[in-house]
Amino acid sequence: MYLRETMPATASKNKVEQIILGIDPGTTIMGYGVIQVKGKEVKLIEMGALHLSKYKDHAVKLKRIFDRCAALIEAHAPDHLAVEAPFFGKNVQSMLKLGRAQGVALAAALSRDIPVAEYAPRKIKQSITGAGNASKEQVAAMVARTLDISMDQMPKELDATDGLAVALCHYFQLASPRMQSGYSGWKAFVEEQSDRVVS
């Protein structure tokens, strides 16, 4: 964990106050970020990274991802969870593992009826920096500027700021009148993915 601010246990929520959890899934490092939106004010609540390289069993890694996401949900009661979608690459096995990592993060939210959304890496970069081919360093710098985070508070690893960028990307989509709605639960998720469900 890099930064964390404890939220009041009985924090009141309404339409102008929301919590967004962003996840940058990975089987080596999973980045995450939590922001609070209150009116037009956006505030950093927590950001960090879950290190998974010490676990050799892929199933154990998935359990650790699920457990950390569940713990973040328990701690902050987010109104939305947003994840970065796996990018298409040449290594099929890597894509499969990344897709599973994304899946368990989504499952942690959907099992608690939290709406979820996913965004392509290029969409996130475009939303944060204005350029779809921006570097991780450029994304981190813009995230720090947007949330008024001093450079000495920024983590050395960029996975945490990537997770924060996912949360910010979702916030920008919520603020847009052309926002795409997220999934409100398992039923909505399955209905949206009906062409991929095998009975």
Beta strands, then each sheet from edge to edge (+ up, - down):
strand 1: 3-4
strand 2: 17-24
strand 3: 29-38
strand 4: 41-51
strand 5: 80-84
strand 6: 116-119
sheet 1: 1+ 4- 3+ 2- 5- 6-
end
